Amino acid sequence: MGIWRPLKRLSVILLRQSSSSDTVKSISSTTLFGHQVLLGTYNVLNFMTTTLAEARLEKTENGVSCEEKKLNVVFVLGGPGSGKGTQCTKIVEKYGFTHLSAGDLLRAEINSSSENGTMIQNVIKEGKIVPSEVTVNLVERAMRESGNHKFLIDGFPRNEENRTVFEQVTGIEPEFILFFDCPMKEMECRVLNRNQGRVDDNIETIRKRFKVFVESTLPVVDYYDSKVKVHKIDATGTKEDIFKEIKVLFEPYVQEKKKENDVRID
């Protein structure tokens, strides 16, 4: 994730100065994102060559030294108004995942009034998809800052470029894809009735988003379906019925969450 960029810059400095052993020896350690990291040339380069999904950094949590776990990522896809957010909330509560909504992250960036946020707002108003590098950087930062290792990434990847950039940057492939299948008329009705005051909750923009979803996001679903990673959910039922269908997929995480809680209690 973002941890690679400062390490890459640091490694260049160390390699350029490797002829001076005194220079390297003078740099003993530093704290990087809360982790104590040795900065010897070997340690830096060895750490860099480890993929993010397999990285193991020792840290201290409540006075107990432990290792970071393998990152578990589930992509949650479906058209606007298909009910993804509601079900993600239930999954978070029961199974201990961190819910990251690509749309929420983009809107937060818009509200920051940054130059990047203004660009994102203009793209969304046109019903288009935000550049992959922008979205992946926001998701990457949120994952790093969460302190968790289990993620529901909602509304992402929105196209094949998103998918490719995410896998290249993070080295992570999703555990599976949770796909909410819902008719467009139903989704349109839901979005217009939710009245959340969003700039993209108007009939013209909604229809543009439907079109983009069909043309750009469904091919992503097809790609993962070819890898037998897609679990299609009928999103037309009640919230309770839909969650019953979802729970079957997440039951393997129940025991894992119990073990985590036991460790905290001990």
Secondary structure by P-SEA (a helix, b strand, c coil): caaaaaaaaaaaaaaaacccaaaaaaccccccccccccccaaaaaaaaacccccbbbbbbcccbbbbbccbbbbbbbbccccaaaaaaaaaaaccbbbbbbaaaaaaaaaaaccaaaaaaaaaaaacccccaaaaaaaaaaaaaaccccccccccccccaaaaaaaaaaccccccccbbbbbcaaaaaaaaaacccccccccaaaaaaaaaaaaaccaaaaaaaaaaccbbbbbccccaaaaaaaaaaacccaaaaaaaaaaaaac
